């Protein structure tokens, strides 16, 4: 795979999570990673931004899932709120524009253990389509303009992915003003295996670009019943060092 043919969509800091009960145990590994907020938790994100008004109990619960102790939640939230204000390094709601920016988040969250830094990327043709079809909607009368999602800002920068990471595979994700549903949200790994004969790799992702394109074309069909929006195959790359 030539990463020069891909465009980075930025980095997220997350944590592996146990396979959901609804996911097929014969297809998916026990532990998974995902760029979908429907499946995974991230830092930074809405839960860790002061002015988002998240209830303290909900902040603490998300922090705990990321391995952050309850006693450190206020400190982490204050730090994340300061970081996310730097629009040159971070994008809404959870995108770090560089590995170094992600490393700053890791240091802030420490001593949280087993955090994972994932870089997201799209093939150049998909990146062009994404930019064209992800324009923020015009503001309603009397309301402020809708901000641009961090992944869109990162894609528009046109930077190739960092070549030092480990390529895990492709995750079909739906974009509707923000990254949302994963193919796993609707149990599509079963339908894909039965219909297309494509099985997830050891990371629970799709192993090749060609297979990922076939899966996204299938998911995007009206008769499949997946969440509405722009489905694309997002390459996930794991990074371990800044």
C-alpha positions as CSV (number, residue, x, y, z in Angstrom):
1,X,0.0,0.0,0.0
2,X,1.4,3.4,-1.0
3,X,0.5,5.9,1.7
4,X,1.4,8.6,-0.8
5,X,-1.9,7.9,-2.4
6,X,-3.8,8.6,0.8
7,X,-4.7,11.8,2.7
8,X,-4.5,12.0,6.5
9,X,-7.7,12.9,8.3
10,X,-5.8,13.5,11.6
11,X,-5.3,11.5,14.8
12,X,-7.6,10.3,17.6
13,X,-6.6,9.2,21.0
14,X,-8.7,6.3,22.2
15,X,-8.6,2.9,23.8
16,X,-9.3,-0.7,22.8
17,X,-12.7,-2.0,23.9
18,X,-14.3,-5.3,24.3
19,X,-16.3,-6.7,21.4
20,X,-20.0,-5.7,21.8
21,X,-22.4,-8.5,22.6
22,X,-24.2,-7.9,19.2
23,X,-21.0,-8.4,17.2
24,X,-20.4,-11.8,15.6
25,X,-17.9,-13.7,17.8
26,X,-16.9,-15.9,14.9
27,X,-15.9,-12.9,12.8
28,X,-14.6,-10.3,15.2
29,X,-11.7,-10.5,17.7
30,X,-12.3,-10.1,21.4
31,X,-10.8,-6.5,21.5
32,X,-11.5,-3.8,18.9
33,X,-10.5,-0.3,17.9
34,X,-12.8,2.1,16.1
35,X,-13.0,5.7,14.9
36,X,-16.8,5.7,15.5
37,X,-18.1,7.6,18.5
38,X,-20.9,5.1,18.6
39,X,-18.4,2.4,19.6
40,X,-15.3,4.1,21.1
41,X,-14.4,6.9,23.6
42,X,-11.9,9.6,22.7
43,X,-9.8,12.3,24.3
44,X,-10.2,15.1,23.5
45,X,-14.0,15.0,22.9
46,X,-17.2,16.6,24.1
47,X,-17.1,14.9,27.5
48,X,-13.8,16.6,28.4
49,X,-14.6,20.2,27.3
50,X,-15.8,22.5,30.1
51,X,-18.2,24.6,28.1
52,X,-20.1,21.5,26.6
53,X,-22.0,21.2,29.8
54,X,-21.7,17.4,30.3
55,X,-22.9,16.1,33.6
56,X,-20.1,15.3,36.1
57,X,-21.2,11.7,36.4
58,X,-21.0,11.3,32.6
59,X,-17.6,12.9,32.5
60,X,-16.4,10.5,35.2
61,X,-17.9,7.5,33.4
62,X,-16.2,8.2,30.1
63,X,-12.9,9.0,31.8
64,X,-13.0,5.7,33.6
65,X,-13.5,3.8,30.3
66,X,-10.3,5.6,29.1
67,X,-8.4,4.6,32.2
68,X,-8.5,8.0,33.8
69,X,-9.0,8.0,37.6
70,X,-12.0,9.9,39.0
71,X,-9.8,12.1,41.0
72,X,-8.1,13.5,37.9
73,X,-11.2,14.2,35.8
74,X,-11.4,18.0,36.6
75,X,-7.7,18.4,35.9
76,X,-8.0,16.5,32.6
77,X,-11.1,18.5,31.5
78,X,-9.4,21.8,32.2
79,X,-6.4,20.7,30.2
80,X,-8.4,19.4,27.3
81,X,-10.5,22.6,27.2
82,X,-7.3,24.5,26.8
83,X,-5.9,22.2,24.1
84,X,-9.0,22.2,22.0
85,X,-9.0,26.0,21.8
86,X,-5.8,25.7,19.6
87,X,-7.5,25.5,16.2
88,X,-4.1,25.0,14.5
89,X,-3.5,21.8,16.4
90,X,-6.9,20.4,17.2
91,X,-10.3,20.1,15.4
92,X,-13.8,19.5,16.6
93,X,-14.6,17.4,18.5
94,X,-11.7,14.9,18.8
95,X,-9.1,15.3,16.0
96,X,-5.5,16.0,16.6
97,X,-3.8,17.4,13.5
98,X,-0.4,15.9,14.1
99,X,1.2,13.0,16.0
100,X,2.8,15.6,18.3
101,X,-0.6,17.1,19.1
102,X,-1.8,13.6,20.0
103,X,1.2,13.1,22.2
104,X,0.3,16.2,24.2
105,X,-3.1,14.6,24.8
106,X,-1.4,11.4,25.9
107,X,0.7,13.3,28.4
108,X,-2.3,15.1,29.7
109,X,-4.2,11.9,30.2
110,X,-1.3,10.1,31.9
111,X,-1.1,7.9,33.8
112,X,-4.1,6.4,31.9
113,X,-2.9,3.1,30.5
114,X,-3.4,1.4,27.2
115,X,-4.4,4.4,25.3
116,X,-4.1,4.0,21.5
117,X,-3.3,6.7,18.9
118,X,-5.0,6.1,15.6
119,X,-4.4,8.1,12.4
120,X,-7.4,8.2,10.0
121,X,-6.8,8.4,6.2
122,X,-8.7,8.3,3.0
123,X,-7.6,7.4,-0.5
124,X,-7.1,10.5,-2.6
125,X,-10.2,9.9,-4.7
126,X,-12.3,9.3,-1.6
127,X,-10.8,12.4,0.0
128,X,-11.9,14.6,-2.9
129,X,-15.4,13.1,-2.7
130,X,-15.5,13.6,1.0
131,X,-14.5,17.3,0.8
132,X,-17.1,17.8,-1.9
133,X,-19.9,16.1,0.0
134,X,-19.2,17.2,3.6
135,X,-19.7,20.9,3.2
136,X,-21.3,22.2,6.5
137,X,-24.9,23.2,6.0
138,X,-25.8,26.9,5.8
139,X,-26.9,28.4,9.1
140,X,-30.5,28.7,10.0
141,X,-31.7,32.3,10.3
142,X,-30.6,33.8,13.6
143,X,-28.1,31.1,14.3
144,X,-24.3,31.0,14.1
145,X,-22.7,29.1,11.2
146,X,-22.1,25.4,11.6
147,X,-18.4,24.7,12.3
148,X,-16.3,22.4,10.1
149,X,-15.6,19.0,11.4
150,X,-12.0,18.4,12.3
151,X,-11.7,15.4,9.9
152,X,-12.7,17.7,7.1
153,X,-10.2,20.4,8.0
154,X,-7.5,17.7,8.1
155,X,-8.4,16.3,4.8
156,X,-8.5,19.7,3.2
157,X,-4.9,20.2,4.3
158,X,-3.9,17.4,1.9
159,X,-1.1,15.9,4.0
160,X,0.0,12.3,3.5
161,X,-0.3,9.9,6.5
162,X,2.7,9.4,8.8
163,X,4.6,6.4,7.4
164,X,5.8,5.3,10.8
165,X,2.5,3.7,11.9
166,X,1.1,0.2,11.7
167,X,-1.7,-0.1,9.2
168,X,-4.5,-2.0,10.9
169,X,-7.1,-2.0,8.0
170,X,-10.1,-0.2,6.8
171,X,-13.3,0.7,8.8
172,X,-16.4,1.7,6.9
173,X,-17.7,4.8,8.6
174,X,-20.7,7.0,7.9
175,X,-20.3,10.8,7.8
176,X,-23.4,13.0,8.4
177,X,-22.0,16.4,9.5
178,X,-19.6,14.3,11.7
179,X,-18.1,10.9,11.7
180,X,-20.7,8.5,13.2
181,X,-21.9,5.0,12.6
182,X,-19.5,2.2,11.9
183,X,-20.3,-0.9,9.8
184,X,-20.4,-2.8,13.1
185,X,-23.2,-0.7,14.5
186,X,-25.7,-2.6,12.5
187,X,-24.0,-6.0,12.5
188,X,-23.0,-5.6,8.9
189,X,-19.9,-7.7,9.3
190,X,-22.3,-10.8,9.1
191,X,-24.1,-9.6,6.0
192,X,-20.8,-8.7,4.3
193,X,-19.3,-12.1,5.0
194,X,-22.4,-13.9,3.7
195,X,-23.0,-11.7,0.7
196,X,-19.5,-10.7,-0.4
197,X,-17.4,-13.5,1.2
198,X,-15.2,-10.8,2.9
199,X,-14.3,-11.5,6.4
200,X,-12.6,-9.1,8.9
201,X,-8.9,-9.3,9.5
202,X,-7.2,-10.0,12.9
203,X,-8.0,-6.4,14.0
204,X,-11.7,-6.6,13.1
205,X,-11.2,-4.4,10.1
206,X,-11.2,-4.9,6.3
207,X,-7.8,-6.0,5.1
208,X,-7.4,-4.6,1.7
209,X,-8.4,-1.4,-0.1
210,X,-10.2,-3.3,-2.9
211,X,-12.3,-5.3,-0.3
212,X,-13.1,-2.1,1.6
213,X,-14.4,-0.4,-1.6
214,X,-16.6,-3.4,-2.3
215,X,-17.9,-3.4,1.3
216,X,-18.7,0.4,1.2
217,X,-20.5,0.0,-2.2
218,X,-22.6,-2.8,-0.6
219,X,-23.4,-0.8,2.5
220,X,-24.4,2.2,0.5
221,X,-27.2,0.3,-1.3
222,X,-30.7,1.4,-0.4
223,X,-31.8,-2.2,0.2
224,X,-29.2,-2.9,2.9
225,X,-30.7,-0.5,5.3
226,X,-27.6,1.1,6.8
227,X,-27.5,4.5,8.4
228,X,-28.0,7.3,5.9
229,X,-25.0,9.4,5.1
230,X,-21.7,9.2,3.2
231,X,-20.1,5.8,3.7
232,X,-16.4,5.6,2.9
233,X,-13.5,3.2,3.8
234,X,-11.3,4.9,6.4
235,X,-7.8,3.5,6.8
236,X,-6.8,3.2,10.5
237,X,-3.1,3.4,11.3
238,X,-1.8,2.8,14.8
239,X,1.1,4.9,16.1
240,X,3.1,4.1,19.2
241,X,5.8,6.8,19.3
242,X,5.6,10.6,18.7
